[in-house]
Structures are given as structure tokens and as C-alpha cells.
Amino acid sequence: MTEETARTARQRTEVATGVSTDVEVRRSGGLARPVRRPGATVAVYDTVTEGMTGWQFLRTWRWFAFIASAIVFAVVCVLLAQWQLDRGLQASADNSIVSANFAAAPVALEKALPTLGSYDATQSWQRVSATGVYLADDELVARNRSNNGSNGFEVITPLQLSDGSVFMVDRGWVAPSATNALAPGEITPPAAGTVDVVVQLRPSEAAQGTANAPGNQIASITLSRIHDRFGTDVYTGAYGVLNSQSPAANPGLAAIQTTMPTEDVGLHYSYLVQWVFFALIGFLALGFAMRKEYRQLNSDDPEERERASARLKKRARKPFSDEELEDEEIDGFLPLTRWGVSGTAGDPKP
């Protein structure tokens, strides 16, 4: 009886003062903290949007931050989409260059590379011809090279030209030794005497690692390092992947490239579409959040009540989903939220 009398007095005080004793008043911009009372219903009020109607809530700092975040996210997505577009266009240009060079008639080496450091990106996989003598004693092997999914070595043999300069030729791929995976297997020696070769130009590779590889192994085909190693006139702009040779090369080494290489252009454009889609998702999420907030703040508006009732009737007319039927089969009841009723069909009546 005493608790009921106190509760009644508290309610009278709330009516007279207009202030709920169930909620501790907080400063503007914060959430009101409910007073903890055992067994009592806890209510939390948002003082930022309290009392607002229509779309007034969009003028609050909270929603300014939400809108700004969506815009920044969209800008980032657009920049990433532009990056993928640029990469796709570059890949298309690279494919066009390779397509023009890969099967074209060979050009003399001294014409294609007038200086030892000459090489241009438009010469990727260009076929060139040269005549010289292989320096078998100075042969190198580049490790960690893949061929049809297998790891092995590429055999790099210097070709000394008539003017004394040296052009590096990648003669082919060899599997690791059966007894030592860190060493190449048996390497077919290069042809002796003067040879005529047709090779396809590849640029000097970026240096990998600083540790010295054992023996004649190298971590990368970095022509400047090979130049320092030989101390002679070595072509440092490009090396050649062997395409054909006269007299014919001895069998034993696998060819490096037998088909025209291409870059996957579609991959870049698919990523472009994804980033644009993500930017749109950000604005859609913002729109859904705005709509939800609007409906909550205007729930007492007669027009909004009519729209809410129409949405509820439309949802109630929909056939049961597989998830709802599965819940009924497992739990033995259907949730009543689709009819706008809290609780479930199995709840006891008060």
C-alpha cells in the first residue's frame, strides 16, 4: 500500500511539473539516462531530435555527420573506380602493344636497341634478331621461376656480338635437381660457334634482395647488376627470351613463352563497377536511415499513420516466407510482427 501511494504521488508530481522522474534530464545533445528502478519500465529519450517533426532532424549535427560520411565514402569509391578505369585502359594499351609485337617480323638488334641502355615500353615482346657467340662459361640461372605451375630456374646465357658487346639471352626453363631442390637440374649447353637467334625483348627486372646467391644463381634478371658482375659492355635496357635459333638449339630446356601473353582487362572493369555500386549503396543506406527516422518522429501524424497502416496491410497480405514457415515448424508458432503485434502467437493473453 505504501509503494502504491508513493507511485501515485510521483505520477501527480510528473503531471504537475511536466518532468518525468523516470528519466534523468541530460544536457542538450545527449541521451537522457533512465533512473534505475527495480521492476520498472526503462525508457530512453533522444534529446537531439525530441519534439522535431517532418524533416527537421536533418538539420542536427548528428545527421550532418551522417550525410558528410556518406559523401566522403562515395568520393573514395569514385576515386578507386577511376583508378581501376585507368588500370583497365593501361591493360588494354599493353595488350595492343603485345599483339602488334608478338608475331611481327624480327628487327635487327642494333636497330631496335641503338644503345646499350635503350628500351621503351612499346617494345614489349618485340621480336629482334642477333648474331653472336654464346659465352657458356659465364652462364647464369635465375631462381624461383614458374613454368606451368612448377617452380624452377631460367637459364640466362650471354651472347657476345661482333662488336664485343654482350646481350643476355633467356634460353629456357629447367626443373630443379632431383637431389637438391635449391639447385637446377641438368642444363643443356648452348650451341658452340656463331649462332643466329631471334628473341623477344623483355625489360630489365627490379632488383630482389641483397644477399648473394650461391654459385651462378641470381634472384632477378637485373641487367645493371649483371653488368657490374661482368665488367664489360652489357645491354642494360632489355634482354631477350629465345624464340628461335640457327643452328637449332639442343633439346632439354622448356620454352619460356609459347603463346601471346595478355592482361585481364575485364577484371579491372568489374572492380570499377563494384566501386560505383558501393558508392550507391552508401547513399541508399543513408536514405533508408532517413526514412526510418522520419517515420519514428512523425508516428503521431495522421497522414503518416495512414501510410503505416497501408504498409502493414500490404505486408500482411504477403504469403508466408520459407523462414516463417520454418520457424513455425520448429517453434510451433508464428511471429505476429507482420501484423503489427508484438509478441508471438504462443504468448498467453493477459
Buried (B, 14 or more C-beta within 10 A) or exposed (E): EEEEEEEEEEEEEEEEEEEBEBBEEEEEEEEBEBEEEEEEEEEEBBBBBEEBEEEEBBEBEBBEEBBEEBBEBBEBBBEBBEBBBEBBEEBBBBBEBBEEBBEEEBBEBBEBBEEBBBBBEEBBBBBBBBBBBBBEEBBBBBBEBEBEEEEBBBBBBBBBBEEEBBBBBBBBBBBBBEEEEEBBBEBBBBBEEEBEBBBBBBBBBEEBEEEEBEEBBBBBBBBEBBBEBBEEBBBBBBBBBBBEBEEEBEEBBBBBBEEEEEBEBEEBBEBBEBBBEBBEBBBEEBEEEBEEBBBEBBEEBEEBEEEBEEEBEEEEEEEEEEEBEEBBEEEEEBBBEBEEEEEBEEEEEE
